[in-house]
Amino acid sequence: MQTPPSSGIEHCPVLIVEDDADLREMMAQLLLLEGYRAETAANGRDALEYLHRGDRPELILLDLMMPIMDGWEFRRRQVEDPAIAQVPVVVLSALDPARGADLNGAAFLKKPLDFDRLLELVRRFCAHADC
């Protein structure tokens, strides 16, 4: 996991769970430029480890197709754990949105990503947070 350099204007932590290193870094840099704190994980297992350390993002951006632990398994374990179940999840996938419907995510964003829409979703979820 990596944390982009601090911008000094950190608010509303967002956890990016994405196995594509280039896309993960691009999303983290975009959020950083917008003033958000972005944490990253390359798969669901790493994301759960991050969350179980007590770090609580205001939003999780979750890819579905990942090695080690995919987005479906991550989401199943997240909702079973009362300590992290309430963190909203935006599902990111090239798959048909119907494939992610059973995840009960807060939103679905189709890949290739529309970065304007991604920022709109982050702003919407972070507007309600005390960040």
CORHUJO-V899415 format. One record per pair of residues at least 4 apart in sequence whose ideal C-beta (glycine too) atoms are under 6 Angstrom apart, sorted by the first residue. I is the first residue (numbers start at 0). GAP is how many residues later the second one is. D is the distance in whole Angstrom. If there is no record, write none. Layout:
# CORHUJO-V899415
<<I;GAP;D> <I;GAP;D>>
This chain:
# CORHUJO-V899415
<<0;39;6> <0;40;5> <0;45;6> <1;38;6> <2;36;6> <3;24;5> <3;28;5> <3;34;6> <6;25;5> <8;26;4> <9;27;4> <10;120;4> <11;24;5> <11;46;5> <11;114;4> <11;117;6> <11;119;4> <12;24;4> <12;44;4> <13;17;6> <13;22;5> <13;24;5> <13;43;6> <13;45;5> <14;24;5> <14;42;4> <14;45;5> <15;8;6> <15;11;5> <15;12;6> <15;22;6> <15;24;5> <15;45;5> <16;24;5> <16;30;4> <16;45;5> <17;5;6> <17;6;4> <17;45;4> <18;23;5> <18;24;6> <18;47;4> <23;16;5> <27;10;4> <27;12;6> <30;5;4> <30;7;4> <31;6;6> <40;5;4> <40;6;4> <40;9;6> <41;4;6> <42;23;5> <42;25;4> <42;26;5> <43;25;3> <43;29;6> <43;30;3> <44;23;5> <44;24;4> <46;27;6> <47;4;6> <49;5;6> <50;33;5> <57;68;6> <57;71;4> <57;73;6> <58;29;6> <58;66;4> <59;27;6> <59;29;5> <60;29;5> <60;31;6> <61;9;5> <61;27;5> <61;29;6> <62;8;6> <62;29;5> <63;7;4> <63;29;4> <65;4;5> <68;4;5> <68;5;6> <74;28;5> <77;6;5> <78;6;5> <80;4;6> <87;18;4> <87;37;6> <88;16;5> <88;17;6> <89;16;6> <89;17;5> <89;19;6> <89;31;5> <90;9;4> <90;12;6> <90;14;4> <90;17;5> <91;17;5> <92;7;6> <93;17;4> <94;4;4> <96;11;5> <99;8;6> <106;14;5> <112;5;6> <121;4;6>>
